[in-house]
Amino acid sequence: MSLDPHAAATSGLRAAMVDRLTSAGVLTDPLLRDALLRVRREVLLPHAYVRVSGPDADPIEWRLLDGSHPDDREEWLDLIHSDASVLLQRDGEQLDGLPRGPVTGGHMT
C-alpha cells in the first residue's frame, strides 16, 4: 500500500500518457513502456517552467510551477504527464530551491 495519497491519481496519469504514446506509434519498446508506467514522473520532475509570453516576446516570461504547492499541483501534473517537453532549468540555474512564480529572461538549458 502506498503512503502517497496522490499515487493512484498519478498512476492513472502515467497510464494515460503511455496509452497516448503507444497509440501514436511513438512508444513501441515494451521495456520502455514498462519503465514509463512504473517511474513516478512527479519524483523526477519536481518543478517545471511554462512560458507565459507570446512567441515574439523579448525577454521571455516564464512561470515556475512547483509540484509541491497546492496552487500549482494540477497544472504541473498535467504538464509532466503531457506530450510536451518539460522545461526544468534556465541558463546556469540550480535545480533545487527555486522560488515558484514569474521569471523573466534567460534561456532553457
C-alpha positions in Angstrom: 0.0 0.0 0.0 1.3 3.4 -1.0 1.7 6.2 1.6 1.2 8.9 -1.1 -2.4 9.9 -1.3 -1.8 11.1 -4.9 -0.3 7.8 -6.1 -3.5 6.4 -7.6 -4.2 9.6 -9.5 -0.7 9.9 -10.8 -0.7 6.2 -11.8 -3.7 6.9 -13.9 -2.0 9.9 -15.5 1.1 7.8 -16.3 -1.1 5.1 -17.9 -3.0 7.7 -20.0 0.4 9.2 -21.1 1.7 5.7 -22.1 -1.5 4.9 -23.9 -1.3 8.1 -25.9 2.3 7.5 -26.8 1.6 3.9 -27.8 -1.5 4.8 -29.9 0.6 7.4 -31.7 3.2 4.8 -32.6 5.9 6.6 -30.7 6.3 4.1 -27.9 7.0 0.6 -29.2 9.6 -0.8 -26.9 7.9 -2.9 -24.2 10.7 -2.4 -21.7 10.5 1.4 -22.1 6.7 1.2 -21.8 7.0 -0.7 -18.5 9.6 1.8 -17.2 7.3 4.8 -18.1 4.4 3.1 -16.2 6.5 2.4 -13.1 8.6 5.5 -12.7 6.8 8.4 -11.0 7.4 11.5 -13.1 6.5 13.7 -10.1 9.6 12.5 -8.3 11.9 13.1 -11.3 10.3 16.4 -12.3 9.5 18.3 -9.0 9.1 21.6 -10.9 8.6 22.8 -14.4 8.6 26.1 -16.4 5.7 27.2 -18.5 6.0 30.0 -21.0 3.6 32.8 -20.4 4.7 35.3 -23.0 4.0 35.2 -26.7 6.4 33.7 -29.3 7.9 37.1 -30.2 8.4 38.4 -26.6 11.9 39.6 -25.6 12.7 38.9 -22.9 10.7 35.7 -22.5 8.4 35.5 -19.5 8.1 32.1 -17.7 6.3 30.8 -14.7 7.8 28.2 -12.5 5.4 25.6 -11.3 6.2 23.9 -8.0 4.7 20.4 -7.8 4.5 20.5 -4.1 2.5 23.7 -4.0 -1.3 23.2 -4.0 -1.9 26.1 -6.3 0.4 24.6 -8.9 -0.2 20.9 -8.5 -2.9 20.2 -11.0 -1.3 22.3 -13.8 2.1 20.8 -13.0 0.7 17.2 -13.0 -1.0 17.8 -16.4 2.2 19.2 -17.9 4.6 16.5 -16.7 2.2 13.8 -18.0 1.6 15.6 -21.3 3.3 15.1 -24.7 5.1 18.4 -24.3 8.7 18.9 -23.5 9.1 19.7 -19.8 11.4 22.6 -19.2 13.3 22.4 -15.9 16.3 24.8 -15.9 17.4 28.1 -17.2 21.0 29.1 -18.0 23.2 28.4 -15.0 20.4 27.9 -12.6 20.5 25.5 -9.7 18.0 22.7 -10.0 16.7 22.9 -6.4 15.4 25.6 -4.1 13.9 27.6 -6.9 11.1 30.0 -6.0 7.8 29.4 -7.7 6.1 32.1 -9.8 7.1 34.5 -12.6 10.6 34.7 -14.0 11.8 36.9 -16.9 14.6 36.2 -19.4 17.1 33.5 -19.7 17.2 30.5 -22.0 16.3 27.0 -21.2 19.2 24.6 -21.0 
